[in-house]
Amino acid sequence: MKRLTIILLCMIVVSLQYSCKLEKETTSDQMMNVFVEDLIQKMTLEEKIGQISLFTSDWSTTGPSMRNDYIDLIKQGKAGSVFNAFTVDFVKELQRIAVEETRLHIPLLFGYDVIHGHRTIFPIPLGQASTWDTTMIEKAERIAAIEATAEGLNWVFTPMVDIARDPRWGRVMEGGGEDTFLGSQIAAARVKGLQGASLSDNNTVMACVKHFAAYGAPQAGRDYHAVDMSERSLFEWYLPVYKAAVDAGAGSVMTSFNEIAGVPSTSNKWLLTELLREQWKFDGFVVTDYNSINELIPHGVASDQAHAAELSINAGVDMDMQGSAFLDQIAELVKSKKVSEETINNAVRRILIAKYKLGLFDDPYKYCDKKRETEEIMTPEFREFAREVAAKSCVLLKNENKTLPVSANVKKIALIGPLADSKEDMLGFWSAAGQADKCVTLLEGLKNKLKGSVNIITVKGCNVLDDGFDEIGKAVSLARNVDFVILALGENRMMSGEAASRTNISLPGLQMKLAEAVIKTGKPVAVVLFNGRPLAIPELNKITPAILETWFGGTEAGNGIADVLFGDVNPSGKLTMTFPLNVGQIPVFYNTKNTGRPINPDNPHEKYKSNYLDSPNTPLYPFGYGLSYTSFNYSDIKLNKESFGMNDRIIASVDVTNTGVMDGEEIVQLYVRDMVGDVTRPVKELKGFKKIHLNKGETVTVAFTISPEDLAYYHQNMSFSADTGDFELFIGTNSEETKNKMVTIK
Ligand code: NOJ
């Protein structure tokens, strides 16, 4: 009733102020602003500090629980948001405390790390990115949002959009890979899928873009390590992806743990205020990562917690995740005038606006629907779609002698390896509320598909990590007695994700020994890889006829992989991160610089060239790479004209023909090289891609329109524009195998 009165008053104010020509959206914005200002007026400083403080719930074997002191904080209006709390009854009770037992009845936000699905787990984001299918990724996020909201959540700490060029860093599994152009499209698709048509719907969640900024470039690939790079690299490669997510409407942004050139993100005023708010016009709120304000002390920029709180709030942080720094320090900082109350009001306003946009002031229990909780979780349709995504995320890395798909003549299969039947590992890291017992392993997927028509015998062979379990002899005997061997190898799910950096990214434990022994039997073998990062596996690549990269495929992993192994789905995934030949090459990525002494391809070890004494420069598998069971032929590039002006565009096209024996999908990629720039330019940059379906024998013309804006870059003075001059275009099946053609901007 009270809320209705306020709304009515607002409407009167608004209609007096503006003519009836006023846009509907503007009217509702006005109503929102009046409502929020009215609320801020009524708040004590203590209540405001509560709104900018976020605390975690716990999760035990019996379900969710909240520490008593945090419950007390909610009751006192000292905690405005909660994370890690879900399931309807639990959320409802916490929300009830907030809206019924606090003076101002302000509802809570409920946040959670829904990184690749909530209950129905999709492949890890790096796997999803391998589909290069932004519609598919958007739909996966839509499903994640439906399930998350059905269990009480209204805010997710997704998308993670950190560009990453170093596979030693475990968190590469969470992002879209190494490329800015592709990463930006994926980032926007994720935000759209999560936030849907309107944040006020009961099945959409507020997104949180993270980790702002450049968290994906820690020195030596070590998690949380310092980031130091040129301003140009930051603007050119790292920042555009966050901007794409912000432009897509993301409601919140999370600061990163790292420093950039000496300034930790959580106290970086240039980053959070000048760039994000003033230049990019971001109007949502900024939350820290876990305890990051307190971490300003070991970073060495704050002398104590009060100093850390002062630096971060004045830099532009709006909400403190789990640090208690705002809760414990802000009142005193305001009293001593180190922080203005206006700064606090700004932070509170942004958070209240988010709550308003989610519709929580209208109905704080709108995400607490028991019926939805039972009906909209893991539906057969969601699982079916997850199976499709799992299959489409697979990347066929090698397929000599058409080893795959498994021939219909095969009657006896040996499935060998520590990842053959591991439900838990299918989830991958950051698997939110995913349940291992609901996952389909590869063994189960094969059984589901073959329904007894093929005899499948399995042996674990060894453990993933240690050498304490050795069944290699048994595996070899088994392999000798079958028609076909599938080796399920890789990392366990905890070997990537947060705090999971590795210096050795080859196959761990006894797995390589197992592979060598089994392959020596001479039986047809396909390796199915499970891992959260590019691996350095040159030896495996040398001896294995077929390798299928499957990442961690989620709930339906086993079914999706079986679809690919038996040819019901023709693999179409392409790598979005380079697979190095060895760790010493890292960072190795496709859009590198030519240098003044480029390697001589005809004499790669020529002295005084940019090369290694003991390794080629080229990686094991390049960016954009992935095979199909069919083959595609590319015609030469055709141009509608050879040159174009600054206000003009050019169309470059190729005819792609499916020359193989199966229908299939191909991801046609366009790269560009600026031959002479004001600063050095990369040897190539992705500027477009199209995923096409081709029936066998079919030819499709794929055309890309290129305008000068697509060729713009940061000059020495950091102005962003395109130059006249020559550009090389590359169109092809991956970043290395392309057709080339020169064009000129006049
Ligand atoms: C730390 C991680 O860096 C971040 O990605 C995550 O959202 C928070 N913890 C909350 O779990």
Residues whose N, C-alpha, C, O or C-beta is under 5 A from the ligand:
A	BS01	NOJ	D113 F157 D289 Y290
